[in-house]
Amino acid sequence: MALTKADLINSICETVDLTKQESTSAVESVFETIKGTLESGENVLISGFGKFHVKDKKERMGRNPHTGEDLILDARRVVAFKYSSIVRDKINGKG
């Protein structure tokens, strides 16, 4: 099961003394800030969690999986995430 935005909002409501509307506003504000920062090409570093960064992918050859036809995939930018050692240790049961 995936953690959804609604789950985050509900968790904030239960943990902090905020209304659902205030929690929703806080979560939306954080996500908008992250998106705007990545859009401008800057990294987003969340201490103890990890770093989101934008990578540039070059134009490359690809293949349509249904027809097998070769095609050129356009250059694009993608968001990558590198988790912190704290998260790595938690995932592996060491923390």
C-alpha positions in Angstrom: 0.0 0.0 0.0 1.3 3.4 -0.9 1.3 6.5 1.3 -0.9 9.1 -0.3 -1.2 12.8 0.1 -4.5 12.3 2.0 -2.6 10.0 4.4 0.0 12.7 5.0 -2.7 15.3 5.7 -4.5 13.0 8.1 -1.2 12.2 9.9 -0.5 15.9 10.4 -4.1 16.5 11.7 -3.5 13.7 14.3 0.0 14.7 15.3 -0.1 18.5 15.2 -3.0 20.6 16.5 -4.1 21.8 13.0 -7.5 21.5 11.2 -7.8 19.4 8.1 -7.9 22.5 6.0 -4.7 23.9 7.6 -3.0 20.5 7.2 -4.0 20.4 3.5 -2.6 23.9 3.0 0.7 23.0 4.7 1.2 19.8 2.6 0.2 21.6 -0.6 2.6 24.4 0.2 5.5 22.0 0.8 4.9 20.2 -2.5 4.6 23.4 -4.5 7.9 24.7 -3.0 9.6 21.4 -3.9 8.2 21.4 -7.5 9.2 25.1 -8.0 12.7 24.4 -6.8 13.1 21.4 -9.0 11.6 23.3 -12.0 14.3 26.0 -11.6 17.0 23.2 -11.7 18.0 23.4 -8.0 18.3 20.4 -5.7 16.0 19.7 -2.8 17.9 18.4 0.2 15.8 17.1 3.1 18.3 16.4 5.9 18.0 12.9 7.3 15.8 11.8 4.3 17.5 12.4 1.0 18.0 14.6 -2.0 15.8 15.2 -5.1 17.7 16.4 -8.1 17.1 17.0 -11.8 19.0 15.0 -14.4 19.2 15.8 -18.0 18.7 12.8 -20.3 20.1 13.0 -23.9 18.2 12.1 -27.0 18.5 8.3 -27.5 17.3 5.4 -29.6 14.3 3.5 -28.3 11.9 0.9 -29.5 8.1 0.7 -29.5 7.4 -2.5 -27.5 4.2 -3.3 -29.3 5.5 -3.0 -32.9 9.2 -3.4 -32.5 9.7 -0.2 -34.5 12.8 1.8 -33.7 12.4 5.5 -32.8 14.2 8.4 -31.3 13.4 9.4 -27.8 13.6 13.2 -27.1 16.0 14.7 -24.7 14.3 15.4 -21.4 14.7 16.2 -17.7 13.9 13.8 -15.0 13.7 13.9 -11.2 16.0 11.5 -9.4 16.1 10.8 -5.6 19.1 9.7 -3.6 18.2 8.6 -0.1 20.2 9.4 3.0 22.2 6.8 5.0 19.6 7.2 7.8 16.8 6.1 5.5 19.0 3.3 4.1 19.7 2.0 7.7 16.0 2.2 8.6 15.0 0.2 5.5 17.6 -2.4 6.3 16.6 -2.7 9.9 19.8 -1.2 11.3 18.3 2.0 12.8 
